[in-house]
Amino acid sequence: MNQLFSIAVAAILLTSVLHAEDEISFNRDIRPILSDKCFACHGPEEASREGGFRLDDQESSYGEADSGEHPIVPGKPNESELIARILSDDESIQMPPAETNKSLTAAEKELLKKWIASGAEWEAHWSFIPPELPELPEVSESEWVKNEIDRFILARLKKEGLVPTEQADKATLIRRATFDLIGLPPTPEEVKAFLADDSPDAYEKVIDRLLASERFGEHVGRFWLDAARYGDTHGLHLDNYREMWPYRDWVLKAFNKNMPFDQFIVEQVAGDLIPNPTDDQLIATGFNRAHVTTSEGGSIAAEVHMRNVVDRVVTFGTVFMGTTLECTSCHDHKFDPLTMTDFYSLYAYFNSIDGNPLDGNKKDPAPVLKVPTEEEKARLAKFDAEIAELQKQLNQPWPELVAAETAWANTVLEESGDGDVTWDVVVPDEFTSSGGADLKVLEDNSILATGPNPAKEIYEVVKQIEGTGWQGIRLEGLLDKANTNGGTGRSSNSNVVLTEFEVYAASLPDEGEEPQWKRVDIVKASADHAQTNGDFKIENAIDGKPKTGWATEGYAKKEPRTALFQTKAPFGLEGKSLVKIVQKYESVYANHQFGRYRLSLTKQQPIRSEVPAEILTILKVESEKRDQKQKDALRKYYRDNVTTDAGYIAVRDGLAAKNKAKTDLNNAITTTLIWKEKAKPVPAHILTRGEYDQPGEEVSRRTPEFLPPMAEGLPNDRMGLAQWLISREHPLTARVTINRFWQQFFGTGLVKTSEDFGSQGEQPSHPQLLDWLAVQFMNDNWDVKKSMKRIVMSATYQQSSKVSPELVKKDPENRLLARGPRFRLDAEMLRDQALFVSGLMVQKFGGESVKPPQPDGLWFAVGYSGSNTVKFKADTGPEKVHRRTVYTFIKRTAPPPQMNVFDGPSRESCTVRRERTNTPLQALLLFNDPQYVESAIALAARSMDEGGADEVAIANSMLWHALSREPSPTEIESLVKGYQQDVKLFDSNPAEAEKLIAISSTKVAEGKEVSKVAAWTMAANLLLNLDEVVTKN
């Protein structure tokens, strides 16, 4: 207990370090205590509220509780029931109750008592009040101040009895700023040029160069990709490939061209609602599609839809408003004034996407946009011109073909006269349904299926036949009111897919014996119609492949269907024998079987022409009585399948080839997921306990009630919602954004909990500075680069990160900013640094994601056999494996280990603040990962090229690249000594040197002594793991 008390007191003392003002502030001092210890039972959530009062509401806190007492009586702690309860030793009335494990410390009790005694002044939660531009603090040490930021920092330091640290040296400054603005170290040449530049604006010139670099967007954009939960796979179950990298490139380009951040928000939230949106504005809406999806067997579309929308709402709240919305999908917020009605009213903005919530396990679940390159656009335009010209030629009269078609038609009619084909209707002796359907023979000897309707079905009919010579079978699908929509089929749309049609023959068995059936080969099939939007021809019913079939297009054509089948050889025996006719309906389309059918047999040749039955039917109509549709069908069939006219065939086949080439190109064009709104909004309901199948009260679109309302005149859709976000009255958007920018540079935001600006989040360390930056950000028209330049140009940012034990003790997390930022580089920066200093990095902007090497089996361990990402296959070639890490392929269920080990998120959900850990595994990766070793080999070779035969010169070059500063003689000497020891070992064991160098995928070591390259590689490998190298100082 004493230990806990000591910890609590230490926490209070730390709080006092962060704000030394004597006056008690409700938001800073009191609300955090109430939120942490009291709101769970006396907060916003009505369902869990006890005692009839809330401590998050001034009126309720000052009013009368269920007990008749007043929780807070301003100026009178002795009359305040809150004080009586927290000071009571009686466990039956003591607050908070012991079982909550939320006991107040003595310091907290005293603080609450003093606050009430001083009048219990109340404040709305700081982040819910629109920011105003505060006056700049007056400071006496103005010579230290470089811009407005420094006034706020210096004023606070003075109150805390601290002074700023001296400015960092120029080499440290350029390395720090270069990492912070482009994510890479400076080159030795850039450092030396800066050191030699004594002009007053030397540093500013460096900053302007970095802000203008194409590398800027690649670095700054990756923070947004964390927030947007961008990944290259769907993220659940099969976790198949998702093609969405154009959205990633849009983000990087937006930062590079310094798109105003308000526009950046609008285009992502509602780019599709901009009048005549550009492709880029549609690509931006991928923000709303980047969540994980699934198409797992057994998934319920309505449930997946709900999860998708909840993710969009939660991400919207976290990214733009720093609010924790997720819990309000199930209940009112326990700590912030957010209700379930607020949540589902926001939900209503995001639940009307025009697409299936299930992703189909494909890369491009609708809605999508094709994103052709300029070269592809040119090729498509050329195809269009060529196709138009060929089509024009094809549409010419071609009089010679008209005469030839007439002659052909007459010939076909003469040869195919089948009016004398006699059909014997089969009167079934036996008939069965494998799926248990109720079968009944009707008066016309057709069979009607009712009752059970299995997903897959097999009908069998056995009939005793007389004599030999049987060679044709007719299958008729008949209309019946018992079928779906009165059509021919039993499926939900009355369509039919016959996967196999089989015939068997047998002699009459002896009594008590089973027939010995023998398969009768069917060689021809013909149908009066087949579905045209896919491969559904009648021949599929006799190809022996269960995955193909003849489809009737019953969903569109409510008419009977007929199919004819001709056997290879006649069947039947002298006297009496048996025939069995089998229909199989085993496609992926459930219930797609005829509901009423009739079978007939003939001893005549049933199919007398290769011409399809549909065409034969038209031919039998007198030519002058054919309508235009029939004439067009005849002409198309003749010209597509019969004519031998060389001129026409050349044009026809040329057109087909061009169309195919265009289709192939279209299919190869990159797609990206976008948003498309349904024509009519989908109603939204409060979901009881967040369950998709328990809709409650219907809600309309609106913004949370505790925030300023949407301005009149704005459309009540996502466009209005985006405009509401960027309005000057909105208290959160600018603050949340500028706080994350600050976090990028200093490691911690002015509000540490950058994901939570609510009651459970931390108070800002410098509230006035945060407000000044937020308002100035808006005043500057949401200019990202200007805001970032302001930060890096400040004296606060330019301080040395050196620290004294006294300062560490007083401000261990550097929240007061009496020194410069110092923390480990992020995962992407570490890998990019290794590739960059070694000279391996391929600095190509944008394009599809790449797969640099990683350990085998990581994908397989979490993969499903049907997944197209079950096995990892590394890319080859420097243009793939040596790209910046922002372009690395992210499989969400198994993210790249080079990122994962260094706290890179899986991108399965929105992340606006990465954890930063230090583990032995990280050092092991830096020493042993093949790409880091390959980078060490390349850095060794590069340094040998630059240093020649001089070991000191080689060491000097290597240290310059790794440290971005001039190395000391001691450092050079130490590196050379290490090299000399290693080269002796490799000289005596050349096989080990060869083995080490073989790790490289490049030929950088060619022409060099292997043992020397290997020894310098060990030196380079060591340097890439130095604290100074992996840390931003």
TIGUFI-840665 format. One record per residue (C-alpha): residue in three letters; x, y, z. Coordinates in steps of 0.25 Angstrom, whole numbers, plus 5000, padded with zeros to 4 digits. Each point is the difference from the previous one (the first is absolute). Layout:
alaXYZ;...
// end
This chain:
met500050005000;asn501150105003;gln500749964987;leu498750034993;phe499950135007;ser501450044997;ile499749974985;ala498750095001;val500850115006;ala501049994990;ala499050024989;ile499450125007;leu501450065001;leu500249974985;thr498750074997;ser500550125008;val501350004991;leu499250014988;his499250125005;ala500650085011;glu498850105000;asp499450025014;glu498650024996;ile499249874999;ser499449974986;phe498849914998;asn500449954987;arg501549985003;asp499949955015;ile498649965003;arg499349944988;pro501149894998;ile499849955015;leu498450004998;ser500249944986;asp500949895005;lys499449975013;cys498550045000;phe499450014985;ala499849854999;cys498950015010;his499750155000;gly500350034985;pro499350024987;glu499549864998;glu498649995006;ala499949855000;ser501149995010;arg499850135008;glu499749995015;gly499550095010;gly499250094991;phe501150104997;arg501250014990;leu501350065003;asp500350044985;asp498950105000;gln500050135009;glu498550015002;ser499949855004;ser501250015009;tyr499550135007;gly498649945001;glu499349905009;ala500349854999;asp499049895003;ser500450005014;gly499650155002;glu501450045002;his500850104991;pro501349934994;ile500750144999;val499650135007;pro501050114995;gly500850065010;lys499549905011;pro500849875000;asn499449975014;glu498650004994;ser500449924987;glu499649865000;leu501249974991;ile501050045010;ala499249925011;arg500149874992;ile501450014996;leu500550035014;ser499149905007;asp500649875006;asp498749935000;glu500149904988;ser498550004998;ile500050144995;gln501450034997;met500350054985;pro500549954991;pro499649865006;ala501249915003;glu499549894990;thr500350104989;asn501550015003;lys499950144997;ser500450065013;leu500450155001;thr501350045006;ala500150095011;ala500550114991;glu498849984990;lys499150015012;glu500650135005;leu500050064986;leu498549974998;lys499850065014;lys500850134996;trp499350014987;ile498650005006;ala500450095011;ser500550104989;gly498750004994;ala500049884991;glu500150074988;trp499649924988;glu500549994986;ala499549934987;his501049904996;trp501250074994;ser500049934986;phe498550024998;ile500150155000;pro500450064987;pro501550055000;glu500250155000;leu501450074997;pro500650035013;glu500950125002;leu501549974999;pro500749995014;glu500950115004;val501449945002;ser501350075005;glu501049914993;ser499550054986;glu501449974993;trp499749855002;val498750014993;lys500049974985;asn498449994998;glu498750005007;ile500149865005;asp501250045008;arg499350105008;phe499049905006;ile501149905003;leu500950105006;ala498950065009;arg499749865005;leu501449975003;lys500250125008;lys498849975009;glu500649865002;gly501450065003;leu500649944988;val500850064988;pro500249954986;thr501149914996;glu501050064990;gln499849994985;ala500549874994;asp501250004991;lys499850024985;ala500349854997;thr498949955010;leu499050114995;ile500149964985;arg499949855004;arg498850025009;ala499350094990;thr500349914988;phe499449885007;asp498850075005;leu499750064987;ile500349894990;gly500349885008;leu501449994996;pro501450045005;pro500750114992;thr501249974991;pro501450035004;glu500050114989;glu498750065006;val500650015014;lys501350064995;ala499350104992;phe499250045012;leu501250015009;ala500750094990;asp498850094998;asp500150125010;ser498850084995;pro498950035010;asp499049924992;ala500949884998;tyr499049915008;glu498850064994;lys500549964986;val500249865005;ile498649995005;asp499450064987;arg500849904992;leu499549895008;leu498550044999;ala500150014985;ser500649864999;glu499249894994;arg500549925012;phe499150095009;gly498749944997;glu500649855000;his500450035015;val498950095005;gly498949924993;arg500349875007;phe499550065013;trp498750024993;leu500049864994;asp500049955015;ala498850085003;ala499349964987;arg500349855003;tyr500549984986;gly500549864997;asp500149914987;thr499149895005;his498649995005;gly500449965014;leu499149895004;his499949854997;leu500749984986;asp500650135001;asn500150014985;tyr500750114992;arg499250134999;glu500450104989;met500050145007;trp501450064998;pro499550114992;tyr499450065013;arg501349995007;asp500750074988;trp498950115001;val500350025015;leu501550024997;lys499750094988;ala499150095008;phe501050025011;asn501150034989;lys499150114993;asn499650055014;met498649984998;pro499250095010;phe499749905011;asp498550045000;gln499949964985;phe500849885004;ile498949965010;val498850044991;glu500649914988;gln500249885009;val498750015007;ala499150044989;gly500850014987;asp498949934992;leu499050115004;ile500850114993;pro499350044987;asn500649934989;pro501149945008;thr501449974994;asp500649865001;asp501050055011;gln498850055008;leu499349864999;ile501349935003;ala500150095013;thr498749935005;gly500849875001;phe500150065015;asn498649955002;arg500349864994;ala501449975007;his499449925011;val500149855001;thr499049914993;thr499649864998;ser499349904992;glu500249885009;gly499049894998;gly498850015009;ser500250155001;ile498750085001;ala499950124991;ala499250085009;glu501049985012;val501250034991;his499450124995;met499850055015;arg501449975003;asn500550074988;val499250135004;val500449995014;asp501450004996;arg499850124991;val499350085011;val501149965011;thr501150044990;phe499350134997;gly499950045014;thr501549965004;val500650064988;phe499350134999;met499550035014;gly500849925009;thr498849945006;thr499849855005;leu498749974993;glu500149855000;cys499349975013;thr498850084997;ser499649904989;cys499549925012;his499750105011;asp500150145004;his501550055002;lys500349985015;phe501050135000;asp499650094989;pro498750064996;leu499849904988;thr498749924999;met499649884992;thr499150104992;asp501250084997;phe500849884995;tyr498949944991;ser499750144995;leu501450014995;tyr499849854995;ala498950054991;tyr501050084992;phe500949884997;asn499049884997;ser499550034986;ile501249954992;asp499549944986;gly500749875001;asn500049865007;pro500650015014;leu500649864997;asp501350024992;gly499949874992;asn501449975003;lys500450084988;lys500950124998;asp499050094995;pro498749995008;ala499050114994;pro500050125000;val501350014993;leu500750104991;lys501049964989;val501250085000;pro500849994987;thr501450064998;glu500250114990;glu500649894991;glu498749915002;lys499150124997;ala500750024987;arg499949854996;leu498650005003;ala499750124992;lys500849944988;phe499149875002;asp498750085000;ala500450074987;glu500449874993;ile498849935005;ala499150114995;glu500649994986;leu499949854999;gln498650015005;lys499750104990;gln500549914989;leu499249885006;asn498750085000;gln500150024985;pro498949944991;trp500949884995;pro499049974989;glu500749874996;leu499849955014;val498550025000;ala499849914988;ala500949895006;glu499250015013;thr498749974992;ala500649884993;trp500649955013;ala498650015007;asn499349924989;thr501149895000;val499849995015;leu498549994999;glu500149894990;glu501149925008;ser499450015014;gly498549984997;asp499649935013;gly498550015000;asp499949854999;val500849975012;thr499049925009;trp500250015015;asp499549905010;val499750075013;val500649925012;val499049955010;pro500949985012;asp500049865006;glu500950055012;phe500450155003;thr500850055012;ser500650135006;ser501349995007;gly499750125008;gly498749945005;ala499050094991;asp498649954999;leu499849964986;lys498749984993;val499749954986;leu498950094993;glu499049974989;asp501050044989;asn501049905006;ser500950125005;ile500549995014;leu499850115010;ala500950025012;thr499550075012;gly500350005015;pro501549995004;asn500950084991;pro501549965002;ala501250094996;lys500449884991;glu499149904993;ile500149884991;tyr498749954993;glu499949864995;val499049934991;val499949864997;lys499249954988;gln499849864993;ile500150024985;glu499749914989;gly501049964989;thr501350064995;gly500450124992;trp499850115011;gln500950124997;gly499450135005;ile499550065013;arg499250125002;leu499950085013;glu498950105002;gly500050105011;leu498650055002;leu499350115006;asp499249985013;lys499450095011;ala500649915010;asn501450054995;thr500650135004;asn499350124993;gly499249894992;gly501349974992;thr500749874997;gly501050005012;arg500049985015;ser501150115003;ser499750135006;asn500050064986;ser499449884993;asn501449984992;val500549864997;val501449954999;leu500149854995;thr501449965003;glu499949864994;phe499049924992;glu500349854999;val499349874994;tyr500249865005;ala499549874993;ala499849865006;ser499349874997;leu498949965009;pro500549935012;asp499649875006;glu499150015011;gly500650055013;glu501250054993;glu500450144997;pro500250064985;gln501450004995;trp500150144995;lys500950044988;arg500350144997;val499550054986;asp500950104994;ile499350134996;val500850084988;lys499150114997;ala499150105007;ser499150114995;ala499150105008;asp499050104996;his500750115009;ala501250015009;gln500450115009;thr500950104994;asn500750075011;gly501149895002;asp500349864996;phe498749935001;lys499849934987;ile499349874999;glu501349924996;asn500450035015;ala498949905004;ile500749884993;asp501550045003;gly500249925012;lys500450125009;pro499150035012;lys500550145001;thr499450044986;gly498549994996;trp498950054990;ala499250125006;thr498650034995;glu500050155004;gly498749975007;tyr500250135008;ala499850084988;lys499149914991;lys498849945005;glu499849904989;pro500149854998;arg501449944996;thr500449884992;ala501349934999;leu500349894990;phe501049895002;gln500649904990;thr500749875003;lys501349954994;ala499349874997;pro498649955001;phe499649935013;gly498949905003;leu499949854998;glu499149904993;gly498849995008;lys499950085013;ser501250075007;leu500250125010;val500450144998;lys500450105011;ile500150154998;val500850085010;gln499950155002;lys501150065009;tyr499950145006;glu501250015008;ser500550144997;val500450115010;tyr498750064998;ala499049945010;asn498749954997;his500250024985;gln499249884995;phe498749984991;gly498850005008;arg499249934989;tyr500649924989;arg499649904989;leu500849904993;ser499849944986;leu500849894992;thr500249994985;lys500649894990;gln500350114990;gln501250105000;pro499550115008;ile501150104997;arg500150014985;ser500850134999;glu501150075007;val499250124999;pro499550045014;ala498549975003;glu499850155002;ile500550034986;leu499249884994;thr498750065006;ile500250134994;leu500449944986;lys498749925000;val499250145001;glu499750054986;ser501150104996;glu498950114998;lys499449975013;arg501350015008;asp500150135010;gln501250085000;lys500549935013;gln500049874993;lys500650054987;asp501250065008;ala500249875008;leu500149924987;arg500950104993;lys500950005013;tyr500149855000;tyr500349994986;arg501150105000;asp500649955013;asn500049864997;val499749964985;thr500550104990;thr501349974993;asp500150144994;ala501550035002;gly499850155000;tyr498949995010;ile500849905009;ala501250095000;val499250125005;arg499249915010;asp501249935006;gly500850135000;leu498950065008;ala499949885010;ala501550015002;lys500050155003;asn498849985010;lys500749895007;ala501350085001;lys499250115006;thr499349915009;asp501349945005;leu500650145002;asn498850045008;asn500149885008;ala501450035003;ile499850145004;thr500150035015;thr498850025008;thr499750065013;leu498950005010;ile499150125001;trp498750055006;lys498750014992;glu498850045007;lys498749934998;ala498950084993;lys499149995013;pro500650005014;val499949875008;pro499250035013;ala500949995012;his499549955014;ile500649995014;leu500549865001;thr499749945014;arg501349965006;gly500650024987;glu499449884994;tyr499750004985;asp498749935001;gln499450085011;pro499650134994;gly499350105009;glu499650144998;glu500350064986;val500950125000;ser500350114990;arg501350054996;arg500650115010;thr501250045007;pro500349975015;glu499150095008;phe501250055010;leu500750064988;pro499650124992;pro498949974990;met500249994985;ala499850134993;glu498750034994;gly500049994985;leu501049885000;pro499549874994;asn499749905010;asp500949894994;arg501549975000;met500350134993;gly499350085011;leu500749915010;ala501450044994;gln499750145000;trp499550005014;leu501349945004;ile500850114994;ser499250115005;arg500650105010;glu499049975010;his500449865001;pro500949985013;leu500749884996;thr500549984986;ala501150104999;arg500549975014;val500049854998;thr500750024987;ile501150105004;asn500249915013;arg500449884991;phe500950094992;trp500750045013;gln500149855004;gln500749974987;phe501150105004;phe500149995015;gly499649855002;thr498850045009;gly498950104996;leu499750125009;val498849905003;lys500749875003;thr498849924997;ser499850054986;glu498949894998;asp499250065011;phe499750145003;gly498849965009;ser499949995015;gln500949885001;gly501150064991;glu501150085006;gln500050155002;pro500850084990;ser501450045005;his499950134994;pro498550034997;gln500250154996;leu501149954990;leu499149894994;asp498950104998;trp500950104994;leu500549904990;ala498749954997;val499450144997;gln501250044992;phe499949874992;met498650044996;asn500450154998;asp501149954991;asn498949934991;trp500449865006;asp501450014994;val500749875005;lys501450044995;lys499950145006;ser499649945014;met501149894999;lys501150114996;arg499550085012;ile500349895010;val501449964994;met500450154999;ser499750025015;ala501150015010;thr499249895008;tyr500249904989;gln501550044998;gln500449985014;ser501149895003;ser499449875006;lys501149995010;val499449995014;ser500550015014;pro499649905011;glu499250125007;leu499250034988;val499749854998;lys499549995014;lys499150124998;asp499549984986;pro500349854996;glu499150004988;asn500550144995;arg498550055001;leu500550145004;leu501050004988;ala501250065007;arg500849914990;gly499949954986;pro499449884995;arg500749865001;phe499349874997;arg500249874992;leu499850014985;asp498749944995;ala500149864993;glu499950074986;met501150105003;leu500949895005;arg499949914987;asp500050124991;gln501250065007;ala500849874998;leu499649994985;phe500350154998;val501450015007;ser500449874992;gly499650064987;leu499149894997;met498750085001;val499150014987;gln499350145002;lys498949974991;phe498750075003;gly498749925001;gly499549874994;glu499549875004;ser500549945014;val501349925000;lys500449885008;pro501450015005;pro500649875006;gln499549955014;pro500149875007;asp499349884994;gly498749955006;leu499450135006;trp498950014990;phe499849855000;ala499949995015;val498750085000;gly499549974986;tyr498949924994;ser500349914988;gly499050074992;ser500650145002;asn500850074989;thr501050055011;val500249865007;lys501449994996;phe501050125000;lys500850014987;ala501050115001;asp500250104988;thr501350004993;gly500850114994;pro500550135007;glu498850084994;lys499149925009;val500849955012;his500750135002;arg498850105000;arg499650085012;thr499349935011;val498750084998;tyr499949924987;thr500149865007;phe498949914999;ile499149995012;lys499349875003;arg499250035012;thr500049875007;ala501549994998;pro500650144999;pro501450014995;pro501049965012;gln500950124997;met498850095004;asn499349915010;val501349985009;phe500150155001;asp498650035004;gly499450024986;pro498549985000;ser499349884993;arg499150114993;glu498849915005;ser499450125007;cys500350155001;thr501350045007;val500450145003;arg501049985011;arg501049894998;glu500649935012;arg501550015001;thr500749885007;asn501549965001;thr500249855000;pro501249914997;leu499249944988;gln500250144994;ala501549995001;leu500049864995;leu499250044987;leu500950124998;phe501249915000;asn499549884993;asp498850044991;pro500549974985;gln499750144995;tyr500750065012;val501249914997;glu499950034985;ser500050155003;ala501349985009;ile500649934988;ala499750114991;leu500450115010;ala501349925001;ala500250004985;arg499650144998;ser501050055011;met501149914994;asp499750074986;glu500150145007;gly501249975009;gly500849924990;ala501149925007;asp500150095012;glu499449935012;val499850135007;ala499450074988;ile499049884999;ala499650015015;asn499950154999;ser499049984988;met499249905007;leu499950085013;trp499550124992;his498949924993;ala499549945012;leu500250115010;ser499750124991;arg501150085007;glu501550005000;pro500649895008;ser501050015011;pro501449944999;thr499749915011;glu498749954992;ile500849984988;glu501149935007;ser499049905007;leu499449974987;val501349974993;lys500549915012;gly498749924999;tyr500149994985;gln501549955002;gln499649895009;asp498849954992;val500850004987;lys501049915006;leu498949905004;phe499450014986;asp501449984993;ser500149875008;asn498649964997;pro499750054986;ala498749904999;glu499450085011;ala500350134993;glu499449954987;lys498849955008;leu499850145006;ile500150084987;ala499149904993;ile498850065008;ser500050124991;ser499150004988;thr500950104993;lys501449994994;val500650115008;ala501149925005;glu500549954986;gly501450034997;lys500450025015;glu500749915010;val498949925006;ser500749995014;lys500150155000;val498650034996;ala499549905011;ala500850075010;trp499550134997;thr498649954999;met500249965015;ala500450145003;ala498850064992;asn499049905007;leu500550055013;leu499850144996;leu498649984996;asn499749955014;leu500650125007;asp499150075010;glu500450134993;val499649944986;val498649945005;thr499750125008;lys499550144996;asn500950095009;
// end
